[in-house]
Amino acid sequence: MKYRIVSTALSAALMAIPLAAAAVASASLSVDPAAGSSAQYHLSFEGHLWNGQHKVYEHEISLTRLSDTQVHAIVDKQESGQRADFSATRSADGMLTPAIPDEQFSAYNAIASLANAAPAGLSAGKAWDTQVVVDLGDSVSVSVPVHAWVATVNGQQTIVQGTGTLSTAVTYSGFHVPIELSIRLASDFDNGTFARAEASATEVVHAGPQTQTLDWTWALKRT
């Protein structure tokens, strides 16, 4: 079960923006670097987890897109001082599957899902539906239906917001338990290119007398 992130000014900047006049976005949305180029990202996590566990970390991520299907990734982990160097498979919708199972691209893939599903000719108020995969642990993930919309278009800037809920059952430590999950996302694109994003989530785990509410956030920024 995962993380809740440090609060930043991005919450106010992205999450609370009202719908603006119906300007049209200048470009389609994209989160990843162009083929043959690299991009760097900063990822922050903070979470209040099972039995009150508090988990915080920050990662510096470098992605080099070798082709339409292959990406080279380097992740520097500030909490441990370790570096992970590995390849990832890029799908047609821009999402990444790392060759090392322990590495996860939850935040990156969430924004890729929003961007890939966005219709052409985006304007303020334009809405669409997609699926966002949420990792709940090292081996547990669920696909959450998300309703997304353009909150504002201001010149080169396009801000997309989304919300989603899911009631399902998952297996934790051999026990099959029902959960209720809700997520909220916001992302800023500059001339169609991803700039920054933030998300928050709440998970209620109905484990009998040990029913608990977990919450987490993450923030991702292109540097």
N, C-alpha and C positions, 0 to 999 in steps of 0.2 A: 504494500500500500504506500502511496507516494505523497507528494510534497505540497507545501504551501509556501508561496514566495514572499520575499521581502517586498514591502509596500513601496511604491515609487510614485512620482508625479504623473506617471503614465496613466494611472487609474483615473485621475480627474481629467486628464487630457483626452483620453480615448473613450472611457466607459460612459461618461456622462454627457456626451455631445448630442444635442437635439438634432432632428432632421433639418437640413438646410434646404435652400432653394435648389431646384432640379437642374444644376449644372451637370454636364456630361464628363465622365472620366476621360483623360487623354490617352489612356493605353489600357490593354488588358493587364491582369494582375499576375505577378510571378514572384516566387520566394527564392528560387535557387539561382546560382550564377549561370551565365551563358556557357555553352560548350566551349571547353578550352580555357576557361578563366576560373579564378578563385574568388571566394568571399569569406569574410570573417564575421563571427557572431559571438555575442556575449549572452550566456544563459544563467539565470539565477533561480534558485528554488528555495522555498521554505515550507515546511509542513508540520502540522500537528496531527500525529498519527495514533495508532493503537496504543491504549494505555497511557496517553499523554506524551508519547515520544515526540521530541522536537528535532527536526532534521533540516539543516540548512547547507546549501553548497552553491558554488559558482563555477562555471566552466567557460573556458575560451575555446571556441570551435572554429576550425579552418576547413572549408570544403573546396575541393578542386574537382570540377566536373570534367572528367576525362572523355566522356561520350554521352549520348542520350541515355545510356543505361548504366554507366559506371561512374562512381564518385570516390575520390580518395579523401578520407577524413582524418584529422588530427584533433584530439580533444585533450586540453590541458586542464586538470582537475585541481582547483586551488585548495580544496579541503584535504587532499591527500598528497599533493605535490607530484602526482603520477601523470604520465602522458600515455594516451591510447592512440595508436597509429593503425588504421585498418581501412578496408575497402567497404563500400556499400553499393547495393543495387538500387538504381533509380527506376521507378515505375513510370508508366506513361503519364500519370497524373502528378508527377514530381515528388512523390513520397519516397523515403529512403528506408531500406532494410539493411542494417549493418551485418557484416560478416561475423562479428563477435556478438553473440546473443545477449551478453550482459550490457552492451551499449544500447542506448535508446534515443530515439529522435522524436519523442512525443510532441514537444512544443513545435518543432520545425514541421512535422507532418500535419499537425492540426492546422497550421496556417496554409500549408500546401493544399490541404483539402478544401479550405475556404476559397483559395484563389482559383484552383482548377475548376471548381463547380460554378464559379461566377459566370453569369451570362454576358454576352456582348452588349456594348452600349450602356455601361453602368451610369446611373444617375442617382441622386439622393432619393432614398425610399425604395429603390429597386431591391427585390428580395429573392432568395432562392434557398433550397434545402440541400444538405449534404450529410455525410457521415464522418465523424471525427473519432479516431481510435484513442482511447484513454488508457494508459497503463496504470494499473492498480497495485502492481508489485512486480518483482523480477520475472514472474512467469504468468501473470494474470493481466489480461487486457479485455476491454469491451468496446464495442462500436456504438457510439451515441449519436442518435439523429439530432442534427443541429439546424435551426432556422437562422439564416444569416441575412443581413441587409446592409445597404450603403447608408451610413449615418450622415455623411457629408462629402461633397466634392468641392474643393476650394483650389482652383487653379490646377497645379500639378498633384495636389494631395487628395488622396481618397482614403476615407476611414470606413472600415467594415466592422460591424459588430455581429455577435451571434450568441444564441442561448440554446441549451439542450437539456433534456431530462431523460432518465432511463431507470426503469424498475426491472430488475432481473435477479438471477441467483448465480453466485460464483463459488468456487472452491478455494478456501483458505486453510492451509495446514491440515488437509484431509476432511474438512467439514464443509458441507454444502449449505451456504447461508444466503438469504435474500438481502439485496442492497437497494438503496435508492440513491441515485447519483444525479447531480445537477452541475452544469458548467456554464460559464459565461466568458466570452472572448471578445477582444477588440484588437484590431490591427491597422497600422498606418502604412500606406503605400505612397511612394514618391514617384510620380510619372509611371506608375504601374509596378515599380520595383519595391519589394518589401523593405521597410525601414525599421519597424519595431512593433511589438505586440505584448499583450498581457492577458492572462487568464486566471480565473478563480474557480474553485470547485468545492462542493460539499458531498461527502459520502456518508450515508447512514447505513451501518452494518447491523442487521438484526440477528444477533447471535444469542438469543435467549436473554438470560439475566445479564449478559455482557454486552448488550446492545450499546454501541457507541457511535458518536458523530465525529468524523474526521474532516479536516478541511486543509486545502493547500492552494497555493498560487504559483505561477511561474511568469517570468518575463524574459523575452527574447529580443535582442537588438542587433541589427547589422552595424558593424563598427568600421 
